[in-house]
Amino acid sequence: MQPKPWGVLVGVRPSKQIHRLIDRGFSRNEALEFMQREFGLQEEKFALLWQICLREKPVLEESSNPQLFSIYVGIPFCPTRCFYCSFPSHSLAELGKLRTPFVETLLQEIHATGLLTESLGMKPYTVYLGGGTPTCLLPGELERIITALKEAFPGSWREFTVEAGRPDTITVEQISLLSNLGVDRISVNPQSMHDQTLQAIGRCHTVDDIEEAVSLVRRYGIRTLNMDLIIGLPGENTALFSESMQKVLALAPENITLHVFSPKRASRYRREPEKYSLPPAEEAAKMHKTALKLLKQHHYEPYYLYRQRNILAGLENIGFAQPGRECLYNIVMIEERHHILGLGGGATSKIINPDLTLTNIATPKDVRMYMQRMPELLTRREKSLRRTKELAG
């Protein structure tokens, strides 16, 4: 039987194990010995984790302050639903009529949460608009939300990210607006740079659209561009994936996130797996190895990592960045040493206790339930934050 590179580690956040050892003063060799003995972790994966943790450490030292928090805003709408997706989103054709009442509810939640954090003397660190696809909203709706965030959470945000993951939603008006409102990191997520694959996974755009979206981001001076690719999409092999990597590298994004296909329970793939021909595990592993080699050649370094249940070939998802261009939100979200206040549809609040245990407060994925339960969620979040503050003394 082939040894498992990750041994018996099954958690989403294996880097947390390494950070605990670093906190206890373990040297690299001591940590390696511990992880091999306790979890059967192979040295190659340990080396990757160790490298990532050392890059994360300064961010954790800066952000692990009980008075700091980050905001995640979930916008649960997309133009269409991709075959692999389990994120909380509704197609505009399905529930677009609820977009306006959703925005009104979200504005109320932003205002109320701002009053709470102000009363507790808390300061914002990063803000992340995700989803779904925030750029599904009309420019006026986006402007109202971002203006409300700036009013509710005043201060100098270390980073402001907006997911514009679907190039078919990106327009000159959208990008100009985001730039003028201070967005300094944006995601344009191709997943593949092959039109045939894009059509197969339910995307309503082409490779040309991706390149045009990137051109707009550059034209309007948004500082950091992230682009996602997925290993293991239907019909793809190492040669095709390598072409996608080369095309993305030619666009020189500051961040590249490398995902590996994982069959999500709520995805279309799980309902209709017979419609899709995925590459075998051995081919996925080869794609992964090729990608890592190309990223290293182009001076991208890994800075955060997470795994998922049933991930293809037992691999992992890794974020890469040009030196000094890491996404701060991704680090604090993965390592869970910093309060995340999740607003909007399908968001999760993570309230960190002084002993590094946490309280998760999940917002309903269904936009109708979110609008109904928002007052209850506000009450739960307030109780949890006030309790944590009391425990911290």
N, C-alpha and C positions, 0 to 999 in steps of 0.2 A: 504493500500500500504506500502511495506517495505521501510524504510528510505534509502536513498542513502549514503553510507559511505563517498563519496567524495562530497556530496552536489551538487552544480551547477558548481563546478570546472571542466572544460573540457580541460584545457591546458596541453601540454606535460610536462611542468616543474612546478609543483605546489610548489616546494621548493623555487622558486624565490619569491613567495608572502611572505613567512616567512622571507627570508633574508631581504626583504625591511622593514619589521616590526622591525627586530633586528637592522637594520641601524638607525631606528628612535627612538631606545631606549626602545621599548616595552619589558615589562617583559613577562615571559611565560604565566601567567594568562591573561594579557592584550591581548597578541597575540591570545590566545585561544578564548577569548570572541569576538575579532574582526573577526576571521575566521568563527566562528559559526554564528555570526550575519550577516555577509556580504555574506557568501558562503554556509552556512548550513553544514560545515565540521564537521564530527563526531569526538569525542575526541580521539578515537583510531587512526585515520589517522593523526590527528594533532600531537599526541605524537610521531608517527613514523617520521613525517616531522621535528619536533623540534629536535629529536635525531640526525637525519641526518645533519641538518643545523649546529648544534654545532660541529659535526665532520668535516664538510667542512670548517668551518670558518677559521681555521689557514691556510689552503691551499689557500683560497681566499685572505687572507691578504698578503700572500707571493707572489701570482701570479698576483694580480690585479695592475699591473704596466704597463703603456702604452709602456714601452720599451721592455717588454717581449712578447713572442709569442710562440705558439705551432704549430707543423707541423703535418698535417694529410695527408698521402699518400694513395690514393685509387688505388688498383690493381684489375681491373674489370674482373677477370677470376676465374672460379671455375671448378672442375672436372665435376660436374653435377649441376643442379639447384634443390634445395630442394623445396618441395611442398608449403611451407609457405613463401618463400623468395621473397622480393621485392627490395633487395639491388642491386646496379648496378653491374651486373656480366654477363659474357658470358661463356657458357660452352666451354671447350677447343675443343670439337668436332665441335662446331658451328663456332667459330671465332678464334681458336688457331693460325691460320696463321697470325693474326694481333699482336700476342704477341711481336714479335721482333720490328716492327715499333713503337708499343706503348712504349716499353722500351726506344727507342731512343728519342721519343718525350718527355717522362717524364724526361729524363736526361737533356734535354734542358731547361725544365721548372724549374727543381731544380736549375740549374746553374743561370738562370736569376733571380729567386726569391732570391737566396743568395746574388747576387750583390745588389738587391734592399734593403734588410734588413740591409746589411752592410752599405749602404749609409745613411740609416736612423738611424744608431746607435742602432739597435734593437738586442736583445739577445735571443737565443732559450731557451725554458723551458722544454718542453717534445716533443717527436717524436713518432708517432703512425702509423704503417703500417697496413692498413686494406683493406677491399674489400667487396665482393670477398674473395679470398684466396691467400694472397701473396706467400705462399709456393707452389702455382701452377707454379711459375716461376722456371726456371732452376737455380741451385746454382750459376752459373756464372752471371746470370742476377740479382739475388738478391744481389750478392756481388757488382756489378757495381752500383746499386741503393744506397745501404747503404754507399759505399765509397763516392759517389757523395754528399749524404746528409751530411756526416761528413766534407767534404771539403767546402760545401756551407754554412753550419751553424756551424762554429767552436765554441767550448766552452764546458762546462761541463753540459750535459743534465741531468736534474733531474730524467728522466725516459725514457726508450726506449722500446716500446711495438711492438711486431709483432703478428698479428693474424695468427695462424696456425690451424684455426678452423676445418679443415677437416683432421682427422687422416690419411686418405689414401694418403695425400700429404707429410707426415712427414717421413723423412729418416735420417739415421745417418749423411749423408753428409750435409743435410739442418741444422740440429740442431747443429752440430759441427761448421758449418760456422757462424750461428747466435750467438753462444756463443763467438766465437773468435772475432766477430765484436762488441761485447759489448752490445748485447740485454740483458736486465735484467728483462723483463716481457714478457710472451708468453701465448697465449690462445690456449687451446686444448678443443674444444667444442663438447661434445658428444650429447647434447640435450636430449638423452634418453640412458639408459643403458640396453636396450632390443633389441636384434637383429631383432625381428619381427617389432618393431616400426621403427627402422633405415631403414629397407627395404621399409616400407610403405611410408616414407617421402622422399625417393629418395637418401638415403645415400649409398655410395659404400664402406662401411667398417663395421666391427663388433665390439662388445664390447672388444674382445681380442685386436683388433687394437688400441682402445682407451687406454687400459692399457699399451700396448707396447710404445705408443707415450709418455705417462706420464713418463714411465721408462727412456726414452731417455732424456727428459727434465731434470729429476733429475740427470741422469748420467753426463750430461755436465754442471751442476752447474748453470743453469739459475735461478736467485734469486726468482722470483715470477711467479707462475702458476695460471692462471685463467681457470675455467671450467664453461660452460653454461649448464643450463637445461631449458626445456620448459614445462610449465604446459598446459595441454589441447591438447596434440597430439592425433591423431586418435587411437581409440582402447584402450587408457589407462584409468586407474581409480586410485583411491587413493592408493590402495595396490601396483600397479605397479610403480607409481611415487615414493612412499616411498622407494621401493627397489632401484630405480635409485639414490635417495638421499643418501641412506646408502652406496651404492657402491662408489659414488663420495666422500663422506666424508671419507671413508676408504683410499682414495688416498691423502687426506690432502692437497688440493690446498690452496694457501694463499688467493685466491679470488674465490668466487662462485657467478655467476650472475644468478638470477632467473627470467626468462622471462615467460610471460603469452601469450598464443596464441592470435594473432590478425589477422583477415583476411585482408591482404594487397591487395590493388587494383590491383597491377601488379603481384600478385602471381598466381601460378598454381591452388591453392585452389579456388580462386575466379572464375577461368574459368571452373572448374570441381568440384563444391562442393558436388555433389551427389556421388562422389567416396570415400568420407571420412566421417567416423562416429566419430564426436567429442564428448567428454563428455559434459553433460549438465552443466549449470552455477553452480548449487548447488554442483556438484561433483568437479568442478574446484576450487570453494571456499574452499572446504574441503582439496583438495590437497595443496592449498596455505597455509592454517592454519597448516597442518602437516609439511610442509617444514619449516615454520618460527620456529616452536617448535624444530625441529631437529637442525636447524642452531644455535639457541640460546643455546641448550644443548652442542654443540661443540664449543662454544665461538666465533662464527662469529657475527659481528655486521654490521648493515646496514650503508652504507656510501654514496650512491647516489640512486636516484629514478627518474623514468620518466613513463609517461603513454602514451597510444596510442588510436587513434580513434577505436571504436568498440572492444576494448580489452575484452576478455572473462570474464564474471561475473563482469565487471566494476572494475577490479583489477588494479594492477600496476606492473611494472618491477623494481626489486631492486638489486643493487649490494651489496654483503656482503664481508667483509674482516676480516682476523685475525687482532687483535689489532696492529695498526701502519703499516699495509700493504695495505692501500688504493691505488687505481689507481689514480694518480694525473690528468692524462689526462681526465678520465671520469668526474671528478669533474669540471674541468675548462670548459669542453665541455658542460655539462648540465647547469651550472649556468651562462654562457655567460657574464663574466666580464673580459675576457682575449682573446686577438686576437688568432684566429685559422686560419692558412693559409692552405687551402685545395688544394693539388696538385694531379694530376692524374685523373682517370676516376670516375665520380660520386661524387667527393669530393665537400664540401662546405666551402668557406672562410667566417669567421665571424669577421668583423672588428668592434671593440667596440669603440664607441664615448665617449667623456668625460662625457656626461649625461647618460651613460649606454644604450642608444639606439644602434642599431647595423645595419650594412649593410651586407646583405647576398649576396654572389656571388657564384652561383651554376655552377659547371662544368657539361657538358653533360654526361649522363649515357652511351650513346652509344660511344664505343671506337673510332669509325670512326669520329664522330662529335667532340669528344675531340681533336683528332689529327688535325682536320681542324681549330678548333677555339682557340687553345692554345695561339697564339699571342694576340688575342683579349682579352682573359681572363687575360693575364699578364698586359695588359694596364689598364683594369678596376681595378685590384687589386692594382696596383701602384697608380692610381688616388685616390682611397679610402683611402689607408694608408697615403698618403701625406696630404690629406684633414684632416684626423683625427689628424695628428701631428700638423697641423696649428691650429686647434681648441683647442688643448691642450696647445698651446702657446709654 
